[in-house]
Amino acid sequence: MNRFILFTLVLTFFCVSVSFSQTRPNFIIVLADDLGYGDLACFGNDIVKTPHLDRFASEGVKLTDYYAPAANCSPSRAGLMTGRTPWRIGIHNWIPMMSPMHVKESEITIATLLKNAGYDTCHTGKWHLNGMFNLPGQPQPDDHGFSHWFSVQNNALPNHHDPYNFVRNGIPVGEIEGYSSHIVTDEAVHWLKENRDPDKPFFLFVCYHEPHEPIATAPEYAALYDNLEDPAERALWGNITQMDAAFGKLMAEVDSLGLRDDTLVFFTSDNGPALTGKHPYGSAGPLRTKKGYMWEGGIRVPALIRWPGNTEPGTECVDPVCGVDVLPTFCDIAGVQAPTDRAIDGTSLIPLFNGDELVRETPLYWHFNRARSSVKVAIREGDWKLVARIDRPDLKPSGGITAEDIETNANAELTGFELFNVREDVAEENDLSKEETARFEGMKEAMVEMYHEVRDESPVWPEWEFPKYEGQRIEWPEYKALRKPPVYEP
């Protein structure tokens, strides 16, 4: 049986051919939070100042068609860590504190695989892969492969300035002075210099909070945008510049330790821009909508990769790739066997580094029943994207788990399909399902088959009432935005 439509992605940039030595490289992933496709200068933003990331882009490859594994935070992180589409493993939405939803201990992360293969491993920053963070009953970062962890469940509290809720290796740290991205970077730098095993290669996962709310921007960065009238806008762009400075500090330390040439660094975001009532700014560039939507603006995000000797500086890759590709790619590079006892939805990108064609057995796939868009499921094959609705009413926004959630997740069927050529129609304005009937029917068959497989494998969580634990503890800025957020058609 043809399990899924096989398709070929043609290489559109050239890298130095990879001939892996016996020395395994280090890996660093840096993940921004709610950073949109158009939120960096190197991705076309003419307001924001991101000099460190712009320089980093000139030293590596810009991935123009990179996709987060999901349209919001916890699912996206779960997909990146496991190489599996997050709905398959039961991460159906963002995970509030105390939620029963979590990445189960039976799931195998890239951190676990690398640690078992002799890598030292470290996580700093936002975790967001369990509800019972630093509590019994659910796996913690060390259970998922991190030898050292300095983490928070979701947001830094009471906001991203002087937080009190970081935990280091199971021990609460207490209040820390400073801003979140710099605190997270300082821990990563200290680990690189003092705590990691210098005789081992390493995997470092740095998860910034910026520019996710509750935004806290140091005056020195907000002041860079004094020409802007709205204090909320100054705070948003200043927050991105603040994160950029932290990233620059981390990269400077990599250089000072002589690690650049032996380290693959990957920078990206977990989903599109938030554009909230408090901060109705941020940009998806030319893409449709924002975080929480299954249109391009919710899932297509900036991404940069630098691997000296293996990526050509200042080049672009326009092939569609996704966060679920990280696990099989890192496994290939490190000479580690990826899991064979479960579906891995990502594909190793090594053929792209070698100048070869990339063939996927599984199309890029997204599934989010609580999406703000009417569209809940999408796949991409080459230049083409198919979207679909489900035959159930839209679920009300919530962090809880309701009986309606459980029924919808278990039984909903697909309907309302549309087909877009996102290479030529990046704004997804022209449904071509009637013009491209053969392609439409083939992609529809592949989507329906994968939807049923993923839906039927996904764990079922018990009903749970959302207690709004974090919301009761957040301290918001005093300023008010001078405009309302944009309103999008579903």
N, C-alpha and C positions, 0 to 999 in steps of 0.2 A: 504494500500500500504506500502511496506517495504521502507521507505523513504531513508534510508542509510543502508548499511551492518552493522549489530551490531557485535562488536567484543570485546573480553575479553583480558585484559592485566593482566598477572599473577604477583603478588607481588614478588619481588626478594630481598627485604631487609625488616628488621623488625624494627618497631618503637614501642616506648612505646604506649600502647593503649590509645586513646584519650577519656577522659571523661570530656567534657567541663564544667567548672565552670560558675557561673553566672558572674564572672569578665571577661570582654572581653579583649583580648590581644591587645597590640599595634602592628602596622605593619610598617616595614621599608623596602622599596625597594631601592636598590642601583643598578643603571644601568650604566655600562661602555659603551663606544662608539667605535665600530670597534674592540673590543677585540675578537680575534679568539679562537677557541676551544683549540689550543695548546699554548696559550699565558701566561699561569700560571704554576708555578712550580708544583702545586698540580694536574695539568692536564698533567704532563709529560715533561714540558719544562726544559731543563737542562742548559739554559743560563740565563733566567730572574730570578730576585730576588723578590719574593713576600711573604715575611715572614708573614705579617698580614693576607693575604687571605689564606695562607697555614694553619696557626693556626686556622682560622675560619673554614676551611674545616674539621679539626680534631675535631672540637666541634659540627659539624652538619652532614648533609647528602650531598654528592656529587651526582648531577644528571647527569649521564653520557650520557643520551639520551634526554637532554632538547633542545627544539627548540625555536628560536625566531619566532614571528608571521610572519616575512617577511625577505627578504634578504637585505633590507636597512632601513634607520633610521626612517623616519616619519611613514611609514606603520607599522613597528614593534612596535613603541610606541603607535600607535592608537589601535592595536590589544590587547596589554597588558592592556591598560586603559579601553577598552570597553568589552572585552571578545568576540569580534566579528572579524571574519577574515577581515583584513583591506580593501580588495578590495570591500567587501560588503558595506562598509560605505564611499567609494569614495576616499580613500587614495591610489592612484595608483602609487605614486612615492615619492621621497623626496620632501619636500615643500620649494621652495625658498622664500625669502622675497618678499612680495607684490603679491604672487600668490593667485588666487581665491580659490585654493584647501584648505580645512580645515575640521576638525572634527566638524560637525554641532552641533548647540546647542541642537537639538533634541536627539542627542546621549547621553546616560547615562554612565558616567564613574564610576569606583570604588570609586574615591574620592567623587563624588556627593552622592553615596549611603551611604558611611560611614559617611559623614558629616551630612546627613539627619537623620542618626541613632544616632547622638550624639558624633561623633568623631571630634576632632580638626584635621585640615589637613594643610599640608605644601608641597610646591614644591620648590626645589632649583636646578638650573642648566639649562641644555638644555631643551627647551620646544618642539619645532618643530612640533606642531600640528595645526598651522595656518600660513598663509602668511602675513596677515595684523596684525602683532604682535604689541600689545600696540597701535593699531589704531582702529577707528570705523569700524563697518561692519562685524566683525567676532568675535566669542567667544574668550575670554582670559582665562588664567588659573583659575581666580576666577569664571568665568561662568561655568567651568567644575569641580567645587567642592573644589578648594583650597582656604582656608581662608587667608593663607599667601603665597605669591610667590615672589621669587627672581630668575629671569629667563632671558634668552636670546632666541631670535627666533630660531637660529641654532647654529652657532659657536660664540665663544667669539672673538671679534675683537679689534685690528687688527690681533691678534692671541691669543693663550691661556696664554699669559703673559701680565700683566698690562692691562686688557681689559677695554673698555670704554662703553660697550653697555648693561650692566646689568640693569634690571628694577626691582624695588621692589614695589609690590602692585600698579603698574601703574605709578610710578614716576621714571624717569631715575636717576641712581645713579652717573654716571660720572666715570672717570678713577679710577680703584682700583689697588693698588699694590699687586703683587703676581701672583701665577700660578693658573689656573682655578680650578683644583680639590681641592686645599686647600681653595680657596675663597668660593667655593660651600659648602665645609665641614664646614668652619667657620660660614657661615650663618645658616646651619642646627644645629650646636652646640648652637649658640646663641638663635635660636628659641626654642630648647629643654630646655634651661636653663632659658630663660627670657620671651618668648612670648607665648608659648603654655599654654593652660588652664590645670592646674595640676589636675583638677577634672574630666577631660575627658580622655578617651583613645585617642590615636592619630594615624594618618597615615602620614608618612613622605616619600616623593618620592625624592630621591637624584640622579640627573642625571649628571654624569661626562662627560666631553668632551674627556678625555684621553681614548685611544691613537689616536683619530681622528685628522686629519690635520685641521688647520695648527699647527703642533706639536711644543710645546715650553717646553723644559725640563730644569729644574734648574741644574746648573753646578754640584751640589753635587750628583745628581742622575745619570747624564751622566758619571761622574767620576768613578762610580762603574763598568763601562764597558770599562775602558781605555785599556784593553787587546785587544779590537776589533779595527780593522783598519779603518772601514768605520764610519765617523761621523754620517751618517744617521742611521746606526744600533745602535750606542751608544745612539742616541737621542730616538729612538723607544723603546728600552728596558728600558732606563732610565725613559721614560714617563710612562711606565706601573708601574715601581717601585715607581714613584712619586704618581701615583693614589693609589697604594697599601698603601703608607704611609698615605694618606688622609683618606682612608677607616679605617686604624688602629686608627687614631685619633678619628673618629666618633664612632667606637666601644668602645674605651676607655671612651668616654664621656657617652655612654649608661651605661657602668658599673659604672662609678663614680656617676651617678644619681640613681643607684639602679634599673635600668629598665630591666636588662638582662632577668630575669626570667619571665617577663610579656610581652616580645616582640618577635614576629616572625620577623626575618631578612632574606631577600631574596636578594642575589647578582647574577647578570647575565650581559649579553651583548645584545645589540640591533641587532647585525648581526655578520657575520664573519669578518676576517681581511681584510684590504683594499689593502695592497701590491701595493702601488702607485709608480710612477716614482721618486718622491722625497724621499720616504721611502719604498723601496721594501723589507721590512722585516715584521715580524709577522708570525703567524703560525696557520693553521687549523689542525695541528697534522696529523693524518692519513686520514683525510677527503679530498674529491675532491674539488678543486678550492677555491674560496674566496667570499667575499662580492659581492653582485649583481648577483650571480649565484644561480640557484635553486638546484644545487647539494648540498651535505651535508655540504661542507665547507662554503657555504653562509648562511645557516640557523641554523645549529647545533652549539651551543655555550656553553661555560662553565656556570654552575649554581650551587649555593650552598645555602642551607637553614639551618637555626638554629632556633629551637623553643624549649627551654629547657623544659624537661618533656614530650615532644611529639615527638622529633626526637632523634634517638640513635646516640651519638657522634661517628664519624669516620666510618660511614657506607656509602654505595652507593645504589642508586636507578638506575636500568638499564631500567626501563619502559619508553616508550616515553611519554613525557609531553611537554607542550607548554605554551607560554606566555598568550594565550587566556584562559588558565585554572585559571589564577590568580583571575579574578573577581568572578567566581562562588565559588572558594575555600575560598576566604576572606569573601564572603557573608555567606557561611555556618558556618565558624568559628565565625563570629561576630553575627550570628543570624539575618541576614538581608535578606530580600526577593530579589533575583535577578530579573531583569525585565522579565516579562512574555508576554509582548506585541510585542516582536521581537525575531528573532533568536539569541540565544547565542551559539556560536560555541565551546566554552570551556566547560569543565566538572570539577566539583568539585573533588579535589584530596583527600578528606577526607577518602574515602575507603582505600587508600594506608596507611594513618596514622593509621587506625584501623586494618590493616592486612587483609583487604578484597579485593576482585577482583574489578577492575575498568572497568565498561562497558560504552563505548561511543556510543551515538546515531549518532554522527557526526564524521567522520574521521578527523584527523589532516590534514589541507588543506592549501596550499600556491598557490598564483596566482600573477604573476608579468609579464605583457606583455613587459616591458622594461628590463627584465632580460638579462644579457650579455650572458647567455647560450642559446642554441637553445631551451632548455626546459623552458617552461613558467608556467607550472602548475604541482603540485605534491600533493600526499596524502600519509599518512603513516597509516597502520593498523598493529598493533603488530610488528613483525619483518620485515614487507614487505613495500616497497615504490614503488609506481607507478608514473611515470613521463610522461608528454605529451608536444608536441609542439602545435602551432596554425597554421592555414592555411593562415597566412599573413606574408609578409616580416618582418624581424627584424626592429624595430624602431631605428632610430639614437639616440645616447645618447644626452639627453637634460633635462633641468629642466622645459622646456616650455610645452604647451599643444597645439598640432597641430590638424588640420583636420584629418590627418591620425591616430593620437591617438584616436580621438573620434570615427571614423569609426571602427577601430580595436577593441576597447574596447566594442563596442556595438554589433558587428556582427561576430567576429572571432569564428571559431569552432576548436575543438580539433583534433589532428592527431599525428602520430608518437609516439605511446605509448611504454614504456619500463618498465620492472618489475625487481626489485632488492630485494634480501634478505640482508638488511643492517646490520643485526646481524652478518652474516657470511661474508659478502662482503661489509665492511664499505667504501671501496674506489669506490663502484659502478662501477665495471668493467665487470660484467657478467649479461647480460640481460637474464632473465629466463622466458620470456613471452611464449616461445614455449614449455618449459618443464612443466610449472605450468599453464596449459591452463584454468582450472576451476577457480583458484584463480585470474588469469589475467582478465578473463571475468567479474567476480564478482566485482573486484575493479574498472575495467573500467566503468562498469555500474554506480557504486556509484560516481565515479569522474565526469562523464558526467552530471549526475543529479545535483550534487552540483555546478558544473561549471555554468550550465544554471541558477540555482537559484541565485547564487551570482552575476553573470554577469548582469542579468536582474534587480536586486535590486539596483545595484550600481549607485550613482548619476552621472550625466553628467555635466562636467565643461565646461565653454566657452573656446574658443581658447584664448591663452595667450602667448605672446612673452617673453621669458626669458631675463630679463635685466642684469643679472650677477651682481646684486647689491653687493653681498658679495665679489665676485672675484676682484672687483675694489678697495676694502678696505683692503684686506689681505696683511700683511707683512710676507714674507717667510724667513726662515733662510738662511744664506749666504752659508752654506756648500752644496755640491752636492754629491749625492749618487755615490758610486764607482761601482755599478752594475745596471743592468736593471731589471725591475720587471719580474717575470715569465710570460710566455705566455701559456694560457690554450686553449685546444680544446673546442669548444662550446658545 
